[in-house]
Structures are given as structure tokens and as C-alpha cells.
Amino acid sequence: MALSEAQAPVAAESLRLQALGERDVDAGLALSDAAGWNQTGDDWALFVRHGHAIGLRDEQGRWVATAAALPYGSERGWISMVLVADAWRHRGLASRLMDACVAHLRAGGIVPVLDATPAGAEVYRRIGFVPGFEIDRWERRALHPAREPHSAGAVRPAGAGDRDAVLAFDRASTGLDRGFLLDDFLARPETRIWLGNDGRGFVVARAGRRATQIGPLVAGDTGQAIALLEAAIDASAGSAPLARPGERTIFLDLPRARREVAAWLERQGFVRQRPFVRMALAATEPPRLGAAMFVLAGPEFG
């Protein structure tokens, strides 16, 4: 059970730091829903199974704050899902959870990475996080009629036999082994994936809580990235559980350096929702954008 805004908090020092388990997925989902975020129960279950998902409970055992550290192999790990119930904000809970996630990753020799909002970036910079490339979340809320994609023939739906190729593309573009992440995405019944016919890229579209989330998208060049986006966008209507029937609400996270893709998105009716910056703690160099990475998996996944 998560805390509602109407329930008055007691002393922050009395809160118990604990790991989230499978039975706590609904409580985590309640906190992200209250914040208007797009994560699903499947996303929360992934953090519990493959990451270090932690939170703070009050004296009644209610979850009032959460965070997660998700390692990809032995080199880098993502920190995300830092959520605090309204009644408990500005009491140091987020910092306490953030410190615990950093300590967990660094104990394993893993560099902590995160995608920060502008306000968060200033805080993280002061504790040693180094900023890298900038990211914009793009959103389209308007209804659009279905149409034949311009990319017809340039991409194809992926099948079960394409898993190894998808994982290899992702590993080459990120330098990380994210097999468990992509396997989890692909196991979800709402997820769809397309491959470039030239064998150089792929795109994933999955159901979020409030919108279809497109990404990751790996491509050999801008033209192929747009062709893959066309296929994913044209197929992504009404798959978010909370969307109204027929509404095509889509989120995607695009590095700001992909200016040609950004211009194309604007022509398709997308608008910028909010910015992020990728940051790494105590890294030898700022996080860099891979040459083939065009759309990210999301700020919670990298």
C-alpha cells in the first residue's frame, strides 16, 4: 500500500529502508501513477527481479518513497524511479534513497548513470555526476487516422528468430549487455518490434501506463531511423491501458543531437514535453551518444 497525500507523515527518521519484492509492485505502481509517469506493473516487476529496488515504509508499513538501481553487466547501471509521496516531499527521502542506490552500484565497481531533469541535474552535478548529451521527450496526443507508412518495404515486423540480431544491434550501439531488458520487453503481449530490411537496425514499441513508448531504436542512418519510426508510430494506437479508445498517445526519448529526426517529428504533430541530460558519476569522460542510437529506451532504462 502506498501513502496518499491526505495521510499526515510522522518523523522522516522513523522510516524503514527496505527492498521491494514482487508483492510490492502495485505499491510502486501507485506512486508512479500519482506522479503521472508512464511505467507499468511489468516495468516495476523488472526492477524488482533484475535490479536493486528499494523504498521507505512508514510505521504502518506503507511505501512512501522508492528508487531503483538497474545494473547492466559490470560496468554501468541506471538509477531511476526516485519517487516520493506528496505528503513526504522535501524531507530528505529522495537523497537518502539516491545515496543507497549509488552505494549499491559502486560496491560492485559499477558506474552509476541517470537521465536527469534540469532541476535534478544541478543537484547531481554537486555530488559528482558529469553531464553528457541532452535528450528531449517527444509526445503526440492528437488523434491521427491510420495510413500506409511511407516506409513500406524498408522495414519488416520481427519474428521469434530475430531475437539474437536485436540483442546484437543493441549491444553494439550501447556497449552494454541489456539482454534481460529486451527479453522482458519482447515477452509482453502488447510489444511490437520492427527490423530494417538491410539488417542494420530495429525499433521497439511497448505499452506504457499512459502512452505507447517507442524505443529503443537503433539505425544505420537517419533515413532508416525515420523509416523505423514510421512503422512504429503507424501501428501504435490505443495500446496504453489508460488511454481512451482510439487515442494515439505516443512518447519517445530522442537525443537532441538528432536534429533531422526532431524536425521530422514536428511535421508529424509531435511536441517536446520535457528535457533530460544523461549523467554519470565519477566517470572518466561524459556519457556519449552511440553512433547508431536514435531513440532511447526511456529515462528509467537508459
C-alpha positions as CSV (number, residue, x, y, z in Angstrom):
1,M,0.0,0.0,0.0
2,A,1.3,3.4,-0.9
3,L,0.7,6.6,1.1
4,S,-1.9,9.0,-0.1
5,E,-1.5,12.8,0.1
6,A,-4.2,13.1,2.8
7,Q,-2.3,10.9,5.3
8,A,-0.1,13.0,7.5
9,P,3.6,11.9,7.9
10,V,5.4,11.2,11.1
11,A,9.2,11.8,11.6
12,A,11.2,11.0,8.5
13,E,13.9,9.5,10.6
14,S,11.5,6.7,11.6
15,L,11.0,5.4,8.1
16,R,12.4,1.9,7.4
17,L,14.6,1.3,4.3
18,Q,13.7,-2.0,2.7
19,A,13.9,-3.8,-0.6
20,L,10.7,-4.1,-2.7
21,G,9.5,-7.6,-3.6
22,E,7.1,-9.0,-6.1
23,R,4.2,-8.3,-3.8
24,D,5.1,-4.6,-3.7
25,V,4.7,-4.0,-7.5
26,D,1.2,-2.5,-7.0
27,A,2.5,-0.1,-4.4
28,G,5.3,1.1,-6.6
29,L,2.8,1.5,-9.5
30,A,0.5,3.6,-7.2
31,L,3.4,6.0,-6.6
32,S,4.4,6.3,-10.3
33,D,0.7,6.7,-11.2
34,A,0.3,9.5,-8.7
35,A,3.3,11.3,-10.3
36,G,1.8,10.9,-13.8
37,W,4.6,8.6,-15.0
38,N,4.3,6.0,-17.8
39,Q,5.7,2.9,-16.1
40,T,3.6,-0.2,-15.9
41,G,3.4,-3.1,-13.4
42,D,5.7,-5.1,-15.8
43,D,8.3,-2.3,-15.5
44,W,8.2,-2.4,-11.7
45,A,8.4,-6.2,-11.8
46,L,11.5,-5.9,-13.9
47,F,13.2,-3.6,-11.4
48,V,12.4,-6.0,-8.6
49,R,13.7,-9.1,-10.4
50,H,16.8,-7.6,-12.1
51,G,17.7,-4.5,-10.1
52,H,18.0,-3.2,-6.6
53,A,14.6,-1.8,-6.0
54,I,14.3,-0.1,-2.6
55,G,11.9,2.1,-0.7
56,L,10.9,3.6,2.6
57,R,8.0,2.5,4.7
58,D,6.2,4.4,7.4
59,E,5.2,3.0,10.8
60,Q,2.0,1.4,9.2
61,G,4.1,-0.4,6.6
62,R,3.0,1.9,3.7
63,W,5.5,2.6,1.0
64,V,6.1,6.4,0.9
65,A,9.2,6.6,-1.4
66,T,11.1,4.4,-3.9
67,A,14.2,4.2,-6.0
68,A,15.9,1.6,-8.2
69,A,19.4,0.8,-9.4
70,L,19.5,-1.4,-12.5
71,P,22.9,-2.7,-13.4
72,Y,23.8,-3.7,-17.0
73,G,26.7,-6.1,-16.5
74,S,29.7,-5.0,-14.5
75,E,30.3,-1.5,-16.0
76,R,27.3,0.7,-15.8
77,G,24.0,0.8,-14.0
78,W,20.9,3.1,-14.2
79,I,19.4,4.9,-11.2
80,S,15.7,5.8,-11.6
81,M,12.2,5.5,-10.1
82,V,13.1,8.1,-7.4
83,L,9.5,8.8,-6.2
84,V,8.3,10.4,-3.0
85,A,4.6,10.6,-1.9
86,D,3.3,14.2,-1.8
87,A,3.0,14.3,1.9
88,W,6.6,13.3,2.4
89,R,8.4,15.6,0.0
90,H,11.2,18.0,1.0
91,R,12.2,15.8,3.9
92,G,15.4,14.3,2.5
93,L,13.9,11.0,1.4
94,A,14.9,11.2,-2.2
95,S,18.5,12.0,-1.2
96,R,18.6,9.0,1.2
97,L,17.4,6.6,-1.5
98,M,19.7,8.1,-4.1
99,D,22.7,7.6,-1.8
100,A,21.7,4.0,-1.2
101,C,21.4,3.3,-4.9
102,V,24.8,4.9,-5.6
103,A,26.4,2.9,-2.8
104,H,24.9,-0.3,-4.2
105,L,26.3,0.2,-7.7
106,R,29.7,1.4,-6.6
107,A,30.1,-1.5,-4.2
108,G,30.1,-3.7,-7.4
109,G,32.5,-1.4,-9.2
110,I,29.7,-0.2,-11.5
111,V,29.5,3.4,-12.7
112,P,26.1,5.0,-11.8
113,V,24.3,6.7,-14.7
114,L,21.0,8.5,-14.8
115,D,18.9,10.7,-17.0
116,A,18.2,13.9,-15.1
117,T,15.7,16.7,-15.4
118,P,17.3,20.2,-15.5
119,A,16.5,20.8,-11.8
120,G,17.8,17.4,-10.8
121,A,21.0,17.9,-12.9
122,E,22.1,20.8,-10.7
123,V,21.7,18.6,-7.6
124,Y,23.5,15.7,-9.2
125,R,26.3,17.8,-10.5
126,R,27.1,18.9,-7.0
127,I,27.7,15.3,-5.9
128,G,30.0,14.5,-8.7
129,F,27.8,13.4,-11.7
130,V,29.2,14.5,-15.0
131,P,26.7,15.7,-17.7
132,G,26.8,14.3,-21.2
133,F,24.3,14.5,-24.1
134,E,20.9,16.1,-23.9
135,I,17.6,14.3,-24.5
136,D,14.1,15.5,-25.2
137,R,10.9,13.6,-24.6
138,W,8.6,14.0,-27.5
139,E,4.8,13.4,-27.3
140,R,1.9,13.3,-29.7
141,R,-1.6,13.4,-28.1
142,A,-3.7,14.3,-31.2
143,L,-5.7,11.7,-32.9
144,H,-4.4,10.7,-36.3
145,P,-6.0,8.5,-38.9
146,A,-4.3,5.3,-39.8
147,R,-2.3,5.5,-43.0
148,E,0.0,3.3,-45.0
149,P,3.6,4.0,-43.8
150,H,5.9,5.7,-46.3
151,S,8.5,3.2,-45.1
152,A,6.6,0.2,-46.6
153,G,9.2,-2.2,-47.9
154,A,12.1,-0.6,-45.9
155,V,11.2,-2.4,-42.6
156,R,9.5,-5.6,-41.6
157,P,8.0,-7.0,-38.4
158,A,10.4,-9.0,-36.3
159,G,9.8,-12.6,-35.5
160,A,10.9,-15.0,-32.8
161,G,14.0,-15.9,-34.8
162,D,15.2,-12.2,-34.8
163,R,16.0,-12.1,-31.1
164,D,19.7,-12.6,-31.4
165,A,20.0,-9.9,-34.1
166,V,18.1,-7.4,-32.0
167,L,20.3,-8.1,-28.9
168,A,23.4,-7.8,-31.0
169,F,22.3,-4.4,-32.5
170,D,21.5,-3.1,-29.1
171,R,24.8,-4.2,-27.6
172,A,26.8,-2.7,-30.5
173,S,25.0,0.7,-30.1
174,T,25.2,0.9,-26.3
175,G,28.2,-1.1,-25.4
176,L,26.0,-2.8,-22.8
177,D,24.5,-6.3,-22.4
178,R,20.9,-5.4,-22.0
179,G,19.6,-8.9,-22.9
180,F,17.3,-9.2,-19.9
181,L,15.7,-5.8,-20.6
182,L,14.9,-6.6,-24.2
183,D,13.8,-10.1,-23.4
184,D,11.4,-8.6,-20.9
185,F,10.1,-6.1,-23.4
186,L,9.6,-8.7,-26.1
187,A,7.8,-11.1,-23.8
188,R,5.0,-8.6,-23.2
189,P,2.0,-9.3,-25.3
190,E,1.5,-5.6,-26.4
191,T,5.1,-5.2,-27.5
192,R,5.9,-4.9,-31.2
193,I,9.2,-4.7,-33.0
194,W,10.4,-4.0,-36.5
195,L,13.7,-4.6,-38.2
196,G,15.3,-2.7,-41.1
197,N,15.3,-4.8,-44.2
198,D,19.0,-4.0,-44.7
199,G,19.8,-5.7,-41.4
200,R,21.2,-2.6,-39.7
201,G,18.6,-1.6,-37.1
202,F,15.4,-2.2,-35.1
203,V,12.7,-0.3,-33.1
204,V,10.6,-1.4,-30.2
205,A,7.1,-0.1,-29.3
206,R,5.6,-1.2,-26.0
207,A,2.5,-0.3,-23.9
208,G,3.1,2.3,-21.2
209,R,0.7,3.2,-18.5
210,R,-0.4,6.4,-20.2
211,A,1.1,6.2,-23.7
212,T,2.8,3.9,-26.1
213,Q,6.5,4.2,-25.5
214,I,8.7,3.9,-28.6
215,G,12.3,2.9,-28.0
216,P,15.0,1.8,-28.2
217,L,15.6,2.5,-31.8
218,V,18.9,1.6,-33.4
219,A,19.6,2.5,-37.1
220,G,22.4,2.7,-39.6
221,D,21.5,6.3,-40.6
222,T,18.8,9.0,-40.3
223,G,16.8,7.7,-43.2
224,Q,16.5,4.2,-41.7
225,A,15.6,5.7,-38.3
226,I,12.7,7.6,-39.8
227,A,11.5,4.5,-41.7
228,L,11.5,2.5,-38.5
229,L,9.7,5.3,-36.6
230,E,7.0,5.5,-39.3
231,A,6.3,1.8,-38.8
232,A,6.2,2.0,-35.0
233,I,4.1,5.2,-35.0
234,D,1.5,4.0,-37.5
235,A,1.0,0.8,-35.5
236,S,0.8,2.4,-32.1
237,A,-2.8,3.4,-31.4
238,G,-4.6,2.9,-28.2
239,S,-2.3,0.4,-26.6
240,A,-1.8,2.3,-23.3
241,P,-4.0,0.8,-20.6
242,L,-5.3,4.2,-19.5
243,A,-5.7,5.7,-23.0
244,R,-9.2,6.5,-24.3
245,P,-10.3,4.1,-27.1
246,G,-8.7,5.1,-30.4
247,E,-6.4,7.7,-28.9
248,R,-2.9,7.6,-30.2
249,T,-0.7,8.9,-27.4
250,I,3.0,8.3,-28.0
251,F,6.1,9.1,-26.1
252,L,9.7,8.8,-27.3
253,D,13.0,10.0,-26.0
254,L,15.2,11.5,-28.7
255,P,18.8,12.7,-28.2
256,R,18.8,16.4,-29.0
257,A,21.7,15.9,-31.5
258,R,19.3,14.0,-33.8
259,R,18.0,17.3,-35.3
260,E,16.8,15.8,-38.6
261,V,14.6,13.3,-36.8
262,A,13.4,16.1,-34.5
263,A,12.3,18.1,-37.5
264,W,10.5,15.1,-38.9
265,L,8.7,14.5,-35.6
266,E,7.4,18.1,-35.6
267,R,6.0,17.6,-39.1
268,Q,4.1,14.5,-37.7
269,G,2.5,16.5,-34.9
270,F,4.9,15.7,-32.1
271,V,5.8,18.3,-29.5
272,R,8.6,18.5,-26.9
273,Q,7.3,17.5,-23.5
274,R,10.4,17.9,-21.3
275,P,14.2,17.7,-21.4
276,F,16.7,15.4,-19.7
277,V,20.5,15.2,-19.6
278,R,22.4,11.9,-19.3
279,M,24.9,12.0,-16.4
280,A,27.5,9.6,-15.0
281,L,29.1,9.6,-11.5
282,A,32.9,9.8,-11.3
283,A,33.2,8.8,-14.9
284,T,36.5,9.3,-16.8
285,E,34.5,11.0,-19.6
286,P,31.0,12.3,-20.0
287,P,28.3,9.9,-21.3
288,R,28.4,9.8,-25.1
289,L,25.7,9.0,-27.7
290,G,26.4,5.9,-29.7
291,A,26.5,6.5,-33.5
292,A,23.6,4.1,-34.1
293,M,21.4,5.1,-31.2
294,F,18.5,7.3,-32.2
295,V,15.7,6.7,-29.7
296,L,16.4,5.7,-26.1
297,A,14.5,3.0,-24.1
298,G,13.4,5.7,-21.6
299,P,15.0,7.6,-18.7
300,E,14.3,4.7,-16.3
301,F,16.2,2.2,-18.6
302,G,18.8,4.3,-20.5
